[in-house]
Amino acid sequence: MAADGDPPDPTPAFLQAEDVVRGLKFHVHDEPDLRTGMSYGGTQTVSSVADGPVAPAVKLPANQANGKPVTKTKVVGTLYRGREGMWSWVAHRITGVLTFFFLFAHVLDTALVRVSPDSYDKVIETYKNPFVNLMEVGLVGAVLYHALNGLRIIAVDFWSKGPRLQRQMLWIIVGVWVVVMVPGAFFMLKHTVETLTGSK
C-alpha cells in the first residue's frame, strides 16, 4: 500500500502480495565502513507483505552534521523475487503475444482464399511438415495456458480470497494444463511420428 503522499501503486494485488518488493527505503545509520568511509543501509521499509529476500546492500556516503552521521532515505526502486506469481505474469504476456501473432498469420493466410486460391493451397501445403506440427503443439499449449491463467487472474481480481489463494490456483492451472496437454500432444504428434518412422 502506498504511503501518504506517494503515487498510487499500479502493481496488481497478487504481485504486491507475493512477488514484488516496491519502494525499498534504506536508512543510513552511524555505522560507516572504516575502510571505505561509506555507510550501509541499516533499516529498510518495504510495501510488500511477503517474506521477501534480503534487500541488496546499498552503500551511501556518510554525511556528517556536527560530527554525527545524518540519516538519509534512498528509494531504490522495484525488486522482483522470481517467485511463482512473477513467472506466471511473464508467461501470460509471452503466450498472449504468441497467440496474437498466430491469429494475425491465420487471418492473412485465410484471406488468400478470395485473392488467390492457388496461393492458399500452396501455403496450406507448406504447413504439412513436422516442424509446423511441433509449432502447432506449442501454440495449443500457449493458448491453453493463457486461457487458464486468465481465469486465475479474474478470480484474483474479483474474488475476495483470490489474492490469498493465487499461488494455489496457479499450481491448479499448471496441473490442469499438464493433464490436458499430455494426451493432446500425443494425438497431435502421432501422425507426424508415424510418417517419419514409416510405421504408417
N, C-alpha and C positions, 0 to 999 in steps of 0.2 A: 504494500500500500504506500502511496506517495505521501511524504511529509507535507506539512503546511507550507505553502509557497512553492513547492515543486510542481512541475508539469505532470499531468495525469500519465500513469504508466500504461502504454498501449499493449503490453505483453499479455496474451491470453492467460486466464487464471490457471489453467493446467500447466503452463510453462512456469509461471511465477512460483507455483507451489512445489514443483519438483525439480526443475532443471536450470533455472536462471537465477543468478545472484546479481541483482542490479544495484547500481549506485553504491559501490563499495566505498566506505569512508575511513580513511586511516588517520588517526590522531597521533601526532608526533609528540613523544614524551621526553623526559630528561634522562634518556639512556643512549647517548651518542656513542658510535663506534669510535674508540680511542685511536684506532689505526687510520680511519678514513675521515673522521670528523662528520660523519653522516648519522642522522638519527633514523631509527627503524619505526615502521608502523606498529604501534602497540595495540590500540583498541580499534576494532572495526565494527561498523554499524551496517547491517545489510537489511534489505527489504524482504528477502526470501525467508519462508518459514521452514524450508527443507534443511536437512542436516548436510549442508554443502561441504565442499572440500575446504581445506585451509587456504585462505586467500594468498595470492602470490606476494612475496616480500617486496615492499616498496620502500626505497630509501629517499629521504628528503633532507636537504641541508638543515642543520640545527641553527635556527635563528636565536639570537641572544637579545634579551631585553633586561637591562640592569644586571647582567651577569647570569640570568636564568633563561633556560630554553622556553620558547614561546610555542604553544600548541597550535598546530595548523591542521586543516582538514583538506584532503585532496580527494575529489571524486574521480575514481579510476575509470569506471565505465561498466561494461557488461561482461560477465564471465559465464561461459557455458560449461556445464559439468559433464556433458556427454552421456547422460542417462537415457532411459527408455523414451521418455517424452520428447527429448530433443531429436533423437534419431527417427522417431515416428513423424515428427514435424518435417524433417528433411526428406524422408521417403515419400511423404504425402505430396510435397512440392515436385519432386522428381517424377513420380508416377503421373501427376497431373500434367506436366509438360509432355511426357511421352504420349499420353492419351490424346492431348491436343494435336500433336503432330501427326498421329495416326489418323485422326478424324480429318485433318486438313488434306493428307495424302489420299484418303479414301474418297473425299469429295472430288478431288481433281481427277482421279482415275475413273470414277463413275461418270463424270461429265464427258469423258471421251466417247461414251456410248452414242450420244447425239451428234458429236462433232465428227468422229471417225470410228466407226465400229471395228474396222480392221486394226487400228492402233490399240483400241481397247482390248481386243483379243490377244494382241502381242504382249501387252502389259500383263494381262492375267496369266499368260503362259510363263512369263518370267517369274511369277510367284511360285511356280511349281518346282521348287528346289529345296534341298534340306536346310539350307541356311535361312531361307524365308520361313520355313516351317518352324525352325527354332525361334525365330523372332516373333512368330505368332504366339508361341507358348509364353514367351516373355511378356508380350503385350497383354495376354489374358491375365497373367499374374499381376501386372501393373494395374490394370483396370479393376481387378477383384480387390486388391489391397486398397486402392484409392476409394472404392465404394465402401468397404468395411470400415476403414478408418474415418471416412466421412460420417458414418453413422455414430462412431465413437465420439467424434468432435461435437456432433449435435447433442449427444447425451451429456457431454461435459458442459456445454453452454446452457442447456435448457433444463437439466435435471439437477436438483439441489444437491444430490450426493455425487454428481458427476466428477467434480474436481478431486474429491477424496478417493474415488474409486477409479480414476483414469488409468492408473498403471495396471490394475487387474483387468480392466476392459481391454487394454492393449494386448495383453497376453491371450485373452479370449479370442480376439480377432486374428491373432497370429495362428492360434490353434485351428480356427475355422479355415483360414487361408490354406494351411498345410493339408487339412483333410480334403478340401475341395481341389487343390492344385495337383496333388499326387496322382489320383486317378485321372484327372483331366489331362495332365501332361502325358500320361501313359497312352491314352486313346488318341491324343493329337499327334504323337510321335510314332505310333505303331505302324502306320502305313509307310512313313519315311524309312524307318528301321528295316522293315520287310523289303522295301525296294532296294536299299543299299546292300543288304545281305543276300539278296536274291532268293529269299525264302518264300516269295510270292510270285 
